[in-house]
Each structure stands twice: as structure tokens, then as C-alpha cells.
Amino acid sequence: MDRTAERRIAAARRRAAIAKLVLGGIGAFAFLASAAFARVAYPGHHKQPVKALSPPKSFVSIVRRNQLEAGILAPTEGDPSVVTAQT
């Protein structure tokens, strides 16, 4: 082989190595980008901390007090004629 053929082969190998690196980088970037998009778009993923769905304690105590005053939450009174135990 002469010098020009060796130079052409060396240049082709260099271009092939650069192409492999570029394709590998593009593949890695595409994988990481798709993983990030999947993580953001997944409907079951908690994007924010979970908040309690219960109302504030002050609100609950006010409602209970008001309903107890109105007699809505008062304990039921049993009929005096009903006997629950045999003696």
C-alpha cells in the first residue's frame, strides 16, 4: 500500500469513530429525554406532596358543636320498654 491509501484508511477510521461517538451520544440523550418525559407525564406519579383531604380541625369542631346544639348528632335514646338483657 502506498501512503495515500493509508491516509485515506486512517481518515475513514477516524470518521467512523467520531460517527460512533455521535450516534451513541444521540442515543443516550434520546433515552434520558424519553425517561424524563415519561416521568413527568405518568398520571400516577405524584408531582407534588400529598395533601390531606380532611377539613381543618377547627371547622370540624364548629360543625360538631352546631349539630350537637341542634340535636342532629345527639345520641339516640332507647325506648324504656325495650329490654336488652334477661335477668
PyMOL Python script that loads the backbone (N, CA, C, O; Angstrom):
from pymol import cmd

cmd.read_pdbstr("""\
ATOM      1  N   MET A   1       0.817  -1.181   0.000  1.00  0.00           N
ATOM      2  CA  MET A   1       0.000   0.000   0.000  1.00  0.00           C
ATOM      3  C   MET A   1       0.864   1.249   0.000  1.00  0.00           C
ATOM      4  O   MET A   1       1.942   1.304   0.593  1.00  0.00           O
ATOM      5  N   ASP A   2       0.346   2.230  -0.683  1.00  0.00           N
ATOM      6  CA  ASP A   2       1.093   3.479  -0.689  1.00  0.00           C
ATOM      7  C   ASP A   2       0.576   4.420   0.397  1.00  0.00           C
ATOM      8  O   ASP A   2      -0.399   4.114   1.083  1.00  0.00           O
ATOM      9  N   ARG A   3       1.224   5.544   0.542  1.00  0.00           N
ATOM     10  CA  ARG A   3       0.944   6.487   1.625  1.00  0.00           C
ATOM     11  C   ARG A   3      -0.472   7.071   1.526  1.00  0.00           C
ATOM     12  O   ARG A   3      -1.121   7.256   2.556  1.00  0.00           O
ATOM     13  N   THR A   4      -0.957   7.360   0.346  1.00  0.00           N
ATOM     14  CA  THR A   4      -2.278   7.981   0.190  1.00  0.00           C
ATOM     15  C   THR A   4      -3.385   7.021   0.630  1.00  0.00           C
ATOM     16  O   THR A   4      -4.373   7.443   1.232  1.00  0.00           O
ATOM     17  N   ALA A   5      -3.219   5.737   0.330  1.00  0.00           N
ATOM     18  CA  ALA A   5      -4.226   4.751   0.741  1.00  0.00           C
ATOM     19  C   ALA A   5      -4.245   4.626   2.259  1.00  0.00           C
ATOM     20  O   ALA A   5      -5.315   4.524   2.857  1.00  0.00           O
ATOM     21  N   GLU A   6      -3.068   4.632   2.889  1.00  0.00           N
ATOM     22  CA  GLU A   6      -3.002   4.548   4.347  1.00  0.00           C
ATOM     23  C   GLU A   6      -3.647   5.780   4.988  1.00  0.00           C
ATOM     24  O   GLU A   6      -4.351   5.664   5.991  1.00  0.00           O
ATOM     25  N   ARG A   7      -3.409   6.944   4.412  1.00  0.00           N
ATOM     26  CA  ARG A   7      -4.022   8.164   4.935  1.00  0.00           C
ATOM     27  C   ARG A   7      -5.543   8.126   4.788  1.00  0.00           C
ATOM     28  O   ARG A   7      -6.271   8.533   5.694  1.00  0.00           O
ATOM     29  N   ARG A   8      -6.011   7.642   3.657  1.00  0.00           N
ATOM     30  CA  ARG A   8      -7.456   7.553   3.434  1.00  0.00           C
ATOM     31  C   ARG A   8      -8.103   6.576   4.410  1.00  0.00           C
ATOM     32  O   ARG A   8      -9.192   6.839   4.921  1.00  0.00           O
ATOM     33  N   ILE A   9      -7.441   5.454   4.669  1.00  0.00           N
ATOM     34  CA  ILE A   9      -7.974   4.465   5.619  1.00  0.00           C
ATOM     35  C   ILE A   9      -7.981   5.035   7.036  1.00  0.00           C
ATOM     36  O   ILE A   9      -8.943   4.848   7.780  1.00  0.00           O
ATOM     37  N   ALA A  10      -6.912   5.726   7.404  1.00  0.00           N
ATOM     38  CA  ALA A  10      -6.846   6.336   8.734  1.00  0.00           C
ATOM     39  C   ALA A  10      -7.934   7.401   8.889  1.00  0.00           C
ATOM     40  O   ALA A  10      -8.570   7.491   9.939  1.00  0.00           O
ATOM     41  N   ALA A  11      -8.146   8.202   7.849  1.00  0.00           N
ATOM     42  CA  ALA A  11      -9.193   9.225   7.903  1.00  0.00           C
ATOM     43  C   ALA A  11     -10.579   8.582   7.984  1.00  0.00           C
ATOM     44  O   ALA A  11     -11.445   9.086   8.699  1.00  0.00           O
ATOM     45  N   ALA A  12     -10.797   7.511   7.284  1.00  0.00           N
ATOM     46  CA  ALA A  12     -12.088   6.806   7.319  1.00  0.00           C
ATOM     47  C   ALA A  12     -12.319   6.202   8.700  1.00  0.00           C
ATOM     48  O   ALA A  12     -13.436   6.259   9.214  1.00  0.00           O
ATOM     49  N   ARG A  13     -11.296   5.630   9.301  1.00  0.00           N
ATOM     50  CA  ARG A  13     -11.431   5.076  10.648  1.00  0.00           C
ATOM     51  C   ARG A  13     -11.730   6.188  11.663  1.00  0.00           C
ATOM     52  O   ARG A  13     -12.532   6.000  12.578  1.00  0.00           O
ATOM     53  N   ARG A  14     -11.088   7.329  11.498  1.00  0.00           N
ATOM     54  CA  ARG A  14     -11.323   8.461  12.386  1.00  0.00           C
ATOM     55  C   ARG A  14     -12.775   8.951  12.245  1.00  0.00           C
ATOM     56  O   ARG A  14     -13.436   9.219  13.248  1.00  0.00           O
ATOM     57  N   ARG A  15     -13.267   9.068  11.007  1.00  0.00           N
ATOM     58  CA  ARG A  15     -14.651   9.478  10.782  1.00  0.00           C
ATOM     59  C   ARG A  15     -15.630   8.452  11.356  1.00  0.00           C
ATOM     60  O   ARG A  15     -16.660   8.825  11.917  1.00  0.00           O
ATOM     61  N   ALA A  16     -15.316   7.177  11.219  1.00  0.00           N
ATOM     62  CA  ALA A  16     -16.180   6.126  11.761  1.00  0.00           C
ATOM     63  C   ALA A  16     -16.220   6.190  13.293  1.00  0.00           C
ATOM     64  O   ALA A  16     -17.281   6.013  13.892  1.00  0.00           O
ATOM     65  N   ALA A  17     -15.082   6.438  13.920  1.00  0.00           N
ATOM     66  CA  ALA A  17     -15.044   6.545  15.382  1.00  0.00           C
ATOM     67  C   ALA A  17     -15.847   7.750  15.853  1.00  0.00           C
ATOM     68  O   ALA A  17     -16.572   7.668  16.844  1.00  0.00           O
ATOM     69  N   ILE A  18     -15.718   8.870  15.144  1.00  0.00           N
ATOM     70  CA  ILE A  18     -16.485  10.066  15.509  1.00  0.00           C
ATOM     71  C   ILE A  18     -17.978   9.812  15.310  1.00  0.00           C
ATOM     72  O   ILE A  18     -18.788  10.226  16.139  1.00  0.00           O
ATOM     73  N   ALA A  19     -18.348   9.146  14.236  1.00  0.00           N
ATOM     74  CA  ALA A  19     -19.755   8.841  13.971  1.00  0.00           C
ATOM     75  C   ALA A  19     -20.322   7.920  15.061  1.00  0.00           C
ATOM     76  O   ALA A  19     -21.461   8.096  15.494  1.00  0.00           O
ATOM     77  N   LYS A  20     -19.532   6.949  15.499  1.00  0.00           N
ATOM     78  CA  LYS A  20     -19.979   6.058  16.577  1.00  0.00           C
ATOM     79  C   LYS A  20     -20.223   6.837  17.862  1.00  0.00           C
ATOM     80  O   LYS A  20     -21.216   6.608  18.552  1.00  0.00           O
ATOM     81  N   LEU A  21     -19.308   7.769  18.187  1.00  0.00           N
ATOM     82  CA  LEU A  21     -19.474   8.575  19.390  1.00  0.00           C
ATOM     83  C   LEU A  21     -20.713   9.464  19.291  1.00  0.00           C
ATOM     84  O   LEU A  21     -21.470   9.589  20.254  1.00  0.00           O
ATOM     85  N   VAL A  22     -20.917  10.078  18.132  1.00  0.00           N
ATOM     86  CA  VAL A  22     -22.073  10.958  17.945  1.00  0.00           C
ATOM     87  C   VAL A  22     -23.372  10.161  18.045  1.00  0.00           C
ATOM     88  O   VAL A  22     -24.307  10.591  18.721  1.00  0.00           O
ATOM     89  N   LEU A  23     -23.441   9.010  17.383  1.00  0.00           N
ATOM     90  CA  LEU A  23     -24.649   8.191  17.444  1.00  0.00           C
ATOM     91  C   LEU A  23     -24.901   7.672  18.857  1.00  0.00           C
ATOM     92  O   LEU A  23     -26.048   7.618  19.301  1.00  0.00           O
ATOM     93  N   GLY A  24     -23.844   7.292  19.562  1.00  0.00           N
ATOM     94  CA  GLY A  24     -24.006   6.850  20.950  1.00  0.00           C
ATOM     95  C   GLY A  24     -24.505   7.970  21.840  1.00  0.00           C
ATOM     96  O   GLY A  24     -25.356   7.748  22.702  1.00  0.00           O
ATOM     97  N   GLY A  25     -23.984   9.171  21.640  1.00  0.00           N
ATOM     98  CA  GLY A  25     -24.439  10.329  22.422  1.00  0.00           C
ATOM     99  C   GLY A  25     -25.883  10.682  22.131  1.00  0.00           C
ATOM    100  O   GLY A  25     -26.648  10.992  23.045  1.00  0.00           O
ATOM    101  N   ILE A  26     -26.259  10.635  20.857  1.00  0.00           N
ATOM    102  CA  ILE A  26     -27.650  10.914  20.493  1.00  0.00           C
ATOM    103  C   ILE A  26     -28.581   9.867  21.097  1.00  0.00           C
ATOM    104  O   ILE A  26     -29.658  10.204  21.588  1.00  0.00           O
ATOM    105  N   GLY A  27     -28.173   8.605  21.063  1.00  0.00           N
ATOM    106  CA  GLY A  27     -28.990   7.537  21.648  1.00  0.00           C
ATOM    107  C   GLY A  27     -29.142   7.701  23.150  1.00  0.00           C
ATOM    108  O   GLY A  27     -30.237   7.534  23.688  1.00  0.00           O
ATOM    109  N   ALA A  28     -28.047   8.028  23.830  1.00  0.00           N
ATOM    110  CA  ALA A  28     -28.111   8.233  25.287  1.00  0.00           C
ATOM    111  C   ALA A  28     -28.991   9.434  25.621  1.00  0.00           C
ATOM    112  O   ALA A  28     -29.784   9.378  26.560  1.00  0.00           O
ATOM    113  N   PHE A  29     -28.857  10.516  24.863  1.00  0.00           N
ATOM    114  CA  PHE A  29     -29.689  11.698  25.097  1.00  0.00           C
ATOM    115  C   PHE A  29     -31.166  11.385  24.857  1.00  0.00           C
ATOM    116  O   PHE A  29     -32.022  11.801  25.637  1.00  0.00           O
ATOM    117  N   ALA A  30     -31.466  10.654  23.783  1.00  0.00           N
ATOM    118  CA  ALA A  30     -32.855  10.301  23.488  1.00  0.00           C
ATOM    119  C   ALA A  30     -33.433   9.430  24.595  1.00  0.00           C
ATOM    120  O   ALA A  30     -34.587   9.612  24.983  1.00  0.00           O
ATOM    121  N   PHE A  31     -32.650   8.488  25.109  1.00  0.00           N
ATOM    122  CA  PHE A  31     -33.114   7.627  26.194  1.00  0.00           C
ATOM    123  C   PHE A  31     -33.406   8.444  27.450  1.00  0.00           C
ATOM    124  O   PHE A  31     -34.462   8.285  28.062  1.00  0.00           O
ATOM    125  N   LEU A  32     -32.483   9.307  27.834  1.00  0.00           N
ATOM    126  CA  LEU A  32     -32.678  10.113  29.039  1.00  0.00           C
ATOM    127  C   LEU A  32     -33.843  11.096  28.878  1.00  0.00           C
ATOM    128  O   LEU A  32     -34.603  11.316  29.821  1.00  0.00           O
ATOM    129  N   ALA A  33     -33.982  11.679  27.699  1.00  0.00           N
ATOM    130  CA  ALA A  33     -35.084  12.612  27.466  1.00  0.00           C
ATOM    131  C   ALA A  33     -36.427  11.888  27.520  1.00  0.00           C
ATOM    132  O   ALA A  33     -37.378  12.400  28.111  1.00  0.00           O
ATOM    133  N   SER A  34     -36.519  10.712  26.915  1.00  0.00           N
ATOM    134  CA  SER A  34     -37.783   9.983  26.954  1.00  0.00           C
ATOM    135  C   SER A  34     -38.094   9.513  28.376  1.00  0.00           C
ATOM    136  O   SER A  34     -39.262   9.490  28.765  1.00  0.00           O
ATOM    137  N   ALA A  35     -37.083   9.139  29.159  1.00  0.00           N
ATOM    138  CA  ALA A  35     -37.318   8.754  30.557  1.00  0.00           C
ATOM    139  C   ALA A  35     -37.812   9.948  31.358  1.00  0.00           C
ATOM    140  O   ALA A  35     -38.701   9.802  32.197  1.00  0.00           O
ATOM    141  N   ALA A  36     -37.254  11.119  31.115  1.00  0.00           N
ATOM    142  CA  ALA A  36     -37.698  12.321  31.825  1.00  0.00           C
ATOM    143  C   ALA A  36     -39.127  12.690  31.440  1.00  0.00           C
ATOM    144  O   ALA A  36     -39.931  13.033  32.306  1.00  0.00           O
ATOM    145  N   PHE A  37     -39.450  12.623  30.150  1.00  0.00           N
ATOM    146  CA  PHE A  37     -40.813  12.924  29.713  1.00  0.00           C
ATOM    147  C   PHE A  37     -41.802  11.910  30.272  1.00  0.00           C
ATOM    148  O   PHE A  37     -42.910  12.282  30.659  1.00  0.00           O
ATOM    149  N   ALA A  38     -41.423  10.642  30.321  1.00  0.00           N
ATOM    150  CA  ALA A  38     -42.309   9.624  30.877  1.00  0.00           C
ATOM    151  C   ALA A  38     -42.539   9.864  32.357  1.00  0.00           C
ATOM    152  O   ALA A  38     -43.649   9.665  32.850  1.00  0.00           O
ATOM    153  N   ARG A  39     -41.531  10.279  33.058  1.00  0.00           N
ATOM    154  CA  ARG A  39     -41.676  10.540  34.496  1.00  0.00           C
ATOM    155  C   ARG A  39     -42.606  11.720  34.758  1.00  0.00           C
ATOM    156  O   ARG A  39     -43.400  11.689  35.698  1.00  0.00           O
ATOM    157  N   VAL A  40     -42.509  12.748  33.939  1.00  0.00           N
ATOM    158  CA  VAL A  40     -43.354  13.926  34.115  1.00  0.00           C
ATOM    159  C   VAL A  40     -44.795  13.640  33.700  1.00  0.00           C
ATOM    160  O   VAL A  40     -45.730  14.119  34.341  1.00  0.00           O
ATOM    161  N   ALA A  41     -44.981  12.865  32.635  1.00  0.00           N
ATOM    162  CA  ALA A  41     -46.308  12.668  32.066  1.00  0.00           C
ATOM    163  C   ALA A  41     -47.057  11.490  32.680  1.00  0.00           C
ATOM    164  O   ALA A  41     -48.249  11.333  32.414  1.00  0.00           O
ATOM    165  N   TYR A  42     -46.410  10.660  33.487  1.00  0.00           N
ATOM    166  CA  TYR A  42     -47.080   9.477  34.041  1.00  0.00           C
ATOM    167  C   TYR A  42     -48.201   9.914  34.968  1.00  0.00           C
ATOM    168  O   TYR A  42     -47.938  10.649  35.920  1.00  0.00           O
ATOM    169  N   PRO A  43     -49.454   9.492  34.731  1.00  0.00           N
ATOM    170  CA  PRO A  43     -50.571  10.007  35.504  1.00  0.00           C
ATOM    171  C   PRO A  43     -50.559   9.597  36.972  1.00  0.00           C
ATOM    172  O   PRO A  43     -51.131  10.306  37.799  1.00  0.00           O
ATOM    173  N   GLY A  44     -49.935   8.493  37.322  1.00  0.00           N
ATOM    174  CA  GLY A  44     -49.934   8.050  38.703  1.00  0.00           C
ATOM    175  C   GLY A  44     -48.797   8.612  39.524  1.00  0.00           C
ATOM    176  O   GLY A  44     -48.691   8.349  40.722  1.00  0.00           O
ATOM    177  N   HIS A  45     -47.965   9.370  38.891  1.00  0.00           N
ATOM    178  CA  HIS A  45     -46.788   9.907  39.580  1.00  0.00           C
ATOM    179  C   HIS A  45     -47.176  11.134  40.390  1.00  0.00           C
ATOM    180  O   HIS A  45     -47.841  12.028  39.867  1.00  0.00           O
ATOM    181  N   HIS A  46     -46.775  11.196  41.652  1.00  0.00           N
ATOM    182  CA  HIS A  46     -47.058  12.346  42.495  1.00  0.00           C
ATOM    183  C   HIS A  46     -46.073  13.452  42.168  1.00  0.00           C
ATOM    184  O   HIS A  46     -44.877  13.348  42.439  1.00  0.00           O
ATOM    185  N   LYS A  47     -46.594  14.494  41.589  1.00  0.00           N
ATOM    186  CA  LYS A  47     -45.733  15.609  41.214  1.00  0.00           C
ATOM    187  C   LYS A  47     -45.549  16.592  42.361  1.00  0.00           C
ATOM    188  O   LYS A  47     -44.603  17.379  42.380  1.00  0.00           O
ATOM    189  N   GLN A  48     -46.472  16.529  43.317  1.00  0.00           N
ATOM    190  CA  GLN A  48     -46.403  17.392  44.486  1.00  0.00           C
ATOM    191  C   GLN A  48     -46.684  16.541  45.713  1.00  0.00           C
ATOM    192  O   GLN A  48     -47.263  15.462  45.590  1.00  0.00           O
ATOM    193  N   PRO A  49     -46.290  17.000  46.885  1.00  0.00           N
ATOM    194  CA  PRO A  49     -46.577  16.238  48.098  1.00  0.00           C
ATOM    195  C   PRO A  49     -48.085  16.042  48.281  1.00  0.00           C
ATOM    196  O   PRO A  49     -48.888  16.894  47.903  1.00  0.00           O
ATOM    197  N   VAL A  50     -48.438  14.924  48.857  1.00  0.00           N
ATOM    198  CA  VAL A  50     -49.844  14.609  49.067  1.00  0.00           C
ATOM    199  C   VAL A  50     -50.404  15.485  50.188  1.00  0.00           C
ATOM    200  O   VAL A  50     -49.780  15.651  51.236  1.00  0.00           O
ATOM    201  N   LYS A  51     -51.578  16.035  49.951  1.00  0.00           N
ATOM    202  CA  LYS A  51     -52.242  16.860  50.956  1.00  0.00           C
ATOM    203  C   LYS A  51     -53.421  16.073  51.518  1.00  0.00           C
ATOM    204  O   LYS A  51     -54.077  15.322  50.795  1.00  0.00           O
ATOM    205  N   ALA A  52     -53.683  16.246  52.794  1.00  0.00           N
ATOM    206  CA  ALA A  52     -54.807  15.566  53.422  1.00  0.00           C
ATOM    207  C   ALA A  52     -56.119  16.132  52.881  1.00  0.00           C
ATOM    208  O   ALA A  52     -56.249  17.339  52.674  1.00  0.00           O
ATOM    209  N   LEU A  53     -57.087  15.246  52.657  1.00  0.00           N
ATOM    210  CA  LEU A  53     -58.371  15.681  52.147  1.00  0.00           C
ATOM    211  C   LEU A  53     -59.345  16.032  53.275  1.00  0.00           C
ATOM    212  O   LEU A  53     -60.461  16.480  53.011  1.00  0.00           O
ATOM    213  N   SER A  54     -58.939  15.836  54.500  1.00  0.00           N
ATOM    214  CA  SER A  54     -59.828  16.123  55.622  1.00  0.00           C
ATOM    215  C   SER A  54     -59.882  17.628  55.872  1.00  0.00           C
ATOM    216  O   SER A  54     -58.915  18.346  55.617  1.00  0.00           O
ATOM    217  N   PRO A  55     -61.036  18.099  56.379  1.00  0.00           N
ATOM    218  CA  PRO A  55     -61.151  19.536  56.661  1.00  0.00           C
ATOM    219  C   PRO A  55     -60.337  19.906  57.893  1.00  0.00           C
ATOM    220  O   PRO A  55     -59.944  19.021  58.653  1.00  0.00           O
ATOM    221  N   PRO A  56     -60.078  21.174  58.106  1.00  0.00           N
ATOM    222  CA  PRO A  56     -59.322  21.607  59.288  1.00  0.00           C
ATOM    223  C   PRO A  56     -60.064  21.237  60.578  1.00  0.00           C
ATOM    224  O   PRO A  56     -61.294  21.185  60.607  1.00  0.00           O
ATOM    225  N   LYS A  57     -59.300  20.983  61.632  1.00  0.00           N
ATOM    226  CA  LYS A  57     -59.883  20.565  62.908  1.00  0.00           C
ATOM    227  C   LYS A  57     -60.804  21.632  63.491  1.00  0.00           C
ATOM    228  O   LYS A  57     -61.821  21.297  64.099  1.00  0.00           O
ATOM    229  N   SER A  58     -60.473  22.891  63.318  1.00  0.00           N
ATOM    230  CA  SER A  58     -61.343  23.953  63.850  1.00  0.00           C
ATOM    231  C   SER A  58     -62.706  23.922  63.175  1.00  0.00           C
ATOM    232  O   SER A  58     -63.726  24.111  63.837  1.00  0.00           O
ATOM    233  N   PHE A  59     -62.738  23.686  61.871  1.00  0.00           N
ATOM    234  CA  PHE A  59     -64.005  23.600  61.145  1.00  0.00           C
ATOM    235  C   PHE A  59     -64.828  22.418  61.633  1.00  0.00           C
ATOM    236  O   PHE A  59     -66.035  22.544  61.841  1.00  0.00           O
ATOM    237  N   VAL A  60     -64.183  21.267  61.817  1.00  0.00           N
ATOM    238  CA  VAL A  60     -64.890  20.067  62.285  1.00  0.00           C
ATOM    239  C   VAL A  60     -65.471  20.299  63.670  1.00  0.00           C
ATOM    240  O   VAL A  60     -66.614  19.920  63.927  1.00  0.00           O
ATOM    241  N   SER A  61     -64.717  20.909  64.560  1.00  0.00           N
ATOM    242  CA  SER A  61     -65.225  21.132  65.913  1.00  0.00           C
ATOM    243  C   SER A  61     -66.414  22.097  65.910  1.00  0.00           C
ATOM    244  O   SER A  61     -67.357  21.908  66.678  1.00  0.00           O
ATOM    245  N   ILE A  62     -66.383  23.120  65.063  1.00  0.00           N
ATOM    246  CA  ILE A  62     -67.508  24.066  64.976  1.00  0.00           C
ATOM    247  C   ILE A  62     -68.751  23.365  64.448  1.00  0.00           C
ATOM    248  O   ILE A  62     -69.845  23.558  64.979  1.00  0.00           O
ATOM    249  N   VAL A  63     -68.594  22.558  63.413  1.00  0.00           N
ATOM    250  CA  VAL A  63     -69.740  21.846  62.841  1.00  0.00           C
ATOM    251  C   VAL A  63     -70.319  20.876  63.862  1.00  0.00           C
ATOM    252  O   VAL A  63     -71.538  20.807  64.024  1.00  0.00           O
ATOM    253  N   ARG A  64     -69.475  20.135  64.545  1.00  0.00           N
ATOM    254  CA  ARG A  64     -69.977  19.203  65.565  1.00  0.00           C
ATOM    255  C   ARG A  64     -70.711  19.939  66.677  1.00  0.00           C
ATOM    256  O   ARG A  64     -71.777  19.506  67.116  1.00  0.00           O
ATOM    257  N   ARG A  65     -70.149  21.039  67.126  1.00  0.00           N
ATOM    258  CA  ARG A  65     -70.800  21.798  68.193  1.00  0.00           C
ATOM    259  C   ARG A  65     -72.162  22.304  67.729  1.00  0.00           C
ATOM    260  O   ARG A  65     -73.138  22.221  68.474  1.00  0.00           O
ATOM    261  N   ASN A  66     -72.237  22.823  66.515  1.00  0.00           N
ATOM    262  CA  ASN A  66     -73.501  23.325  65.986  1.00  0.00           C
ATOM    263  C   ASN A  66     -74.519  22.209  65.808  1.00  0.00           C
ATOM    264  O   ASN A  66     -75.702  22.405  66.087  1.00  0.00           O
ATOM    265  N   GLN A  67     -74.084  21.053  65.351  1.00  0.00           N
ATOM    266  CA  GLN A  67     -75.017  19.947  65.144  1.00  0.00           C
ATOM    267  C   GLN A  67     -75.446  19.325  66.463  1.00  0.00           C
ATOM    268  O   GLN A  67     -76.574  18.848  66.583  1.00  0.00           O
ATOM    269  N   LEU A  68     -74.559  19.324  67.452  1.00  0.00           N
ATOM    270  CA  LEU A  68     -74.960  18.835  68.772  1.00  0.00           C
ATOM    271  C   LEU A  68     -75.975  19.778  69.402  1.00  0.00           C
ATOM    272  O   LEU A  68     -76.927  19.329  70.040  1.00  0.00           O
ATOM    273  N   GLU A  69     -75.778  21.094  69.225  1.00  0.00           N
ATOM    274  CA  GLU A  69     -76.730  22.058  69.763  1.00  0.00           C
ATOM    275  C   GLU A  69     -78.089  21.926  69.096  1.00  0.00           C
ATOM    276  O   GLU A  69     -79.122  22.137  69.732  1.00  0.00           O
ATOM    277  N   ALA A  70     -78.088  21.576  67.810  1.00  0.00           N
ATOM    278  CA  ALA A  70     -79.345  21.427  67.081  1.00  0.00           C
ATOM    279  C   ALA A  70     -79.991  20.076  67.338  1.00  0.00           C
ATOM    280  O   ALA A  70     -81.138  19.858  66.947  1.00  0.00           O
ATOM    281  N   GLY A  71     -79.286  19.175  67.982  1.00  0.00           N
ATOM    282  CA  GLY A  71     -79.847  17.857  68.260  1.00  0.00           C
ATOM    283  C   GLY A  71     -79.669  16.861  67.136  1.00  0.00           C
ATOM    284  O   GLY A  71     -80.219  15.762  67.196  1.00  0.00           O
ATOM    285  N   ILE A  72     -78.920  17.216  66.120  1.00  0.00           N
ATOM    286  CA  ILE A  72     -78.745  16.314  64.976  1.00  0.00           C
ATOM    287  C   ILE A  72     -77.809  15.165  65.331  1.00  0.00           C
ATOM    288  O   ILE A  72     -78.062  14.025  64.939  1.00  0.00           O
ATOM    289  N   LEU A  73     -76.740  15.439  66.062  1.00  0.00           N
ATOM    290  CA  LEU A  73     -75.762  14.403  66.394  1.00  0.00           C
ATOM    291  C   LEU A  73     -75.921  13.867  67.810  1.00  0.00           C
ATOM    292  O   LEU A  73     -75.053  13.147  68.302  1.00  0.00           O
ATOM    293  N   ALA A  74     -77.018  14.211  68.466  1.00  0.00           N
ATOM    294  CA  ALA A  74     -77.207  13.740  69.833  1.00  0.00           C
ATOM    295  C   ALA A  74     -77.376  12.229  69.837  1.00  0.00           C
ATOM    296  O   ALA A  74     -77.930  11.669  68.891  1.00  0.00           O
ATOM    297  N   PRO A  75     -76.917  11.572  70.866  1.00  0.00           N
ATOM    298  CA  PRO A  75     -77.079  10.120  70.917  1.00  0.00           C
ATOM    299  C   PRO A  75     -78.555   9.740  70.991  1.00  0.00           C
ATOM    300  O   PRO A  75     -79.367  10.423  71.615  1.00  0.00           O
ATOM    301  N   THR A  76     -78.864   8.657  70.349  1.00  0.00           N
ATOM    302  CA  THR A  76     -80.262   8.212  70.351  1.00  0.00           C
ATOM    303  C   THR A  76     -80.641   7.690  71.725  1.00  0.00           C
ATOM    304  O   THR A  76     -79.840   7.079  72.432  1.00  0.00           O
ATOM    305  N   GLU A  77     -81.850   7.946  72.063  1.00  0.00           N
ATOM    306  CA  GLU A  77     -82.360   7.451  73.340  1.00  0.00           C
ATOM    307  C   GLU A  77     -83.220   6.234  73.062  1.00  0.00           C
ATOM    308  O   GLU A  77     -84.113   6.260  72.215  1.00  0.00           O
ATOM    309  N   GLY A  78     -82.928   5.148  73.804  1.00  0.00           N
ATOM    310  CA  GLY A  78     -83.690   3.913  73.598  1.00  0.00           C
ATOM    311  C   GLY A  78     -85.049   3.990  74.274  1.00  0.00           C
ATOM    312  O   GLY A  78     -85.250   4.725  75.241  1.00  0.00           O
ATOM    313  N   ASP A  79     -85.965   3.215  73.738  1.00  0.00           N
ATOM    314  CA  ASP A  79     -87.302   3.129  74.314  1.00  0.00           C
ATOM    315  C   ASP A  79     -87.205   2.434  75.661  1.00  0.00           C
ATOM    316  O   ASP A  79     -86.614   1.357  75.739  1.00  0.00           O
ATOM    317  N   PRO A  80     -87.758   2.999  76.718  1.00  0.00           N
ATOM    318  CA  PRO A  80     -87.629   2.382  78.043  1.00  0.00           C
ATOM    319  C   PRO A  80     -88.265   0.992  78.124  1.00  0.00           C
ATOM    320  O   PRO A  80     -87.929   0.208  79.011  1.00  0.00           O
ATOM    321  N   SER A  81     -89.175   0.687  77.206  1.00  0.00           N
ATOM    322  CA  SER A  81     -89.811  -0.623  77.272  1.00  0.00           C
ATOM    323  C   SER A  81     -88.935  -1.722  76.666  1.00  0.00           C
ATOM    324  O   SER A  81     -89.214  -2.908  76.847  1.00  0.00           O
ATOM    325  N   VAL A  82     -87.907  -1.346  75.970  1.00  0.00           N
ATOM    326  CA  VAL A  82     -87.034  -2.347  75.351  1.00  0.00           C
ATOM    327  C   VAL A  82     -86.061  -2.849  76.396  1.00  0.00           C
ATOM    328  O   VAL A  82     -85.406  -2.058  77.076  1.00  0.00           O
ATOM    329  N   VAL A  83     -85.965  -4.162  76.526  1.00  0.00           N
ATOM    330  CA  VAL A  83     -85.061  -4.783  77.479  1.00  0.00           C
ATOM    331  C   VAL A  83     -83.940  -5.435  76.677  1.00  0.00           C
ATOM    332  O   VAL A  83     -84.202  -6.190  75.741  1.00  0.00           O
ATOM    333  N   THR A  84     -82.684  -5.145  77.045  1.00  0.00           N
ATOM    334  CA  THR A  84     -81.557  -5.696  76.288  1.00  0.00           C
ATOM    335  C   THR A  84     -80.964  -6.935  76.930  1.00  0.00           C
ATOM    336  O   THR A  84     -80.241  -7.688  76.277  1.00  0.00           O
ATOM    337  N   ALA A  85     -81.262  -7.153  78.194  1.00  0.00           N
ATOM    338  CA  ALA A  85     -80.665  -8.320  78.839  1.00  0.00           C
ATOM    339  C   ALA A  85     -81.701  -8.986  79.743  1.00  0.00           C
ATOM    340  O   ALA A  85     -82.542  -8.313  80.340  1.00  0.00           O
ATOM    341  N   GLN A  86     -81.632 -10.294  79.835  1.00  0.00           N
ATOM    342  CA  GLN A  86     -82.518 -11.054  80.716  1.00  0.00           C
ATOM    343  C   GLN A  86     -81.867 -11.148  82.098  1.00  0.00           C
ATOM    344  O   GLN A  86     -80.674 -11.433  82.198  1.00  0.00           O
ATOM    345  N   THR A  87     -82.620 -10.916  83.139  1.00  0.00           N
ATOM    346  CA  THR A  87     -82.064 -11.047  84.479  1.00  0.00           C
ATOM    347  C   THR A  87     -82.687 -12.192  85.219  1.00  0.00           C
ATOM    348  O   THR A  87     -82.334 -12.448  86.370  1.00  0.00           O
TER     349      THR A  87
END
""", "prot")
cmd.dss("prot")
cmd.show_as("cartoon", "prot")
cmd.util.cbc("prot")
cmd.orient("prot")
